[in-house]
Amino acid sequence: MTPEFVCSLGSEAIKVALMLALPLLGVGLIVGLCVAVLQATTQVQEMTLSFVPKIVSVLLALLAAMPWMLGKITHFATQLIMNIPQIIR
């Protein structure tokens, strides 16, 4: 196992992790910005008003993106398991 292979495997794992996290973080960011604008315009500073919509929207995005996310992580894990003989040489 060469250092280049380890670096490429690590970078691929980081890419997959970022691809899986990006849709959920993006939805949370957009909803957070919308709620912040709403709070600023109405001057209502309630903590649950900013927390609950973000949690609900991220959960809904997770449900919507789950098949795609499972496909990506399954493909990555399958490729990793299939390459074990080449890795241990």
N, C-alpha and C positions, 0 to 999 in steps of 0.2 A: 504494500500500500504506500503510494508515494505522497509526498506533501501536497502536490498539485491536485491529486485525486481527492484528498481530504478537504482541501479548500473548495474545490468545485462541488463536492457533496454538501458541504456546509452552506455554500452560497445558494444552491438549489433548495435546500431546506428552508432557508430564510425567505427566498422568493415565494415558495408555496405558503409559508406562514403569513407573509404580507398579503398575498392574494386572497387568502381566506379571511383575514381580518379587515381588509379594506372596505368591503361593502357594509359591514356592520358599523365600523367606525365612521364611515361617510354618512350613513343615515343618522347616527347619533349626533354628528356635527351639524348637519342641516336642521334637524329638529331642535337642537340646542340653540342655534342661531335664531330660528323663528320664535322660539319661546322667549329668548332674551329680548328680541325686538318688541314682542308683545308686552313683556313686563316693563320695558322702558317706556313704551307709549302710554300704558295704563297706570304706571307707577305702583303696581302691585308687586311686592317683593316677598312672595311666599315660596319657601324652599320646595315644598311638594309640587308646586306648579311647574317647576323646572325639572324635577326628578322623575315624576311619574310618566309624562309623555315620552321622555327619552327611553325609559325602560320598556315601555309598551312598543314603541316604534322599533327598537332594536330587536325585541322578541319577534315581532311580525316580520322584520327583515330576515331574521334567522330562519323562521319557518319558510319564507319564500326562497331563500338561497340554499337551504339545506341539501336538496338533491345535487346541485352544482358543487357545493362544498364537499359532499361525500364522494362525488366522482373524482375531484381533484386529489383529495387525500388518499383515496383508495388507489388511484393510478400511481401516485408517488410511492406509497408503501409497497405496491406490487412490484414496481421497478426496482426498489431497494432490495426486496427479498429475492427477486430473480437474479440480481447481480451479486449475491453473497459469495458464490464460488469465485468470482473475479476479485472480490474485495479482499478475501482472506489469503490470496496468493502473495 
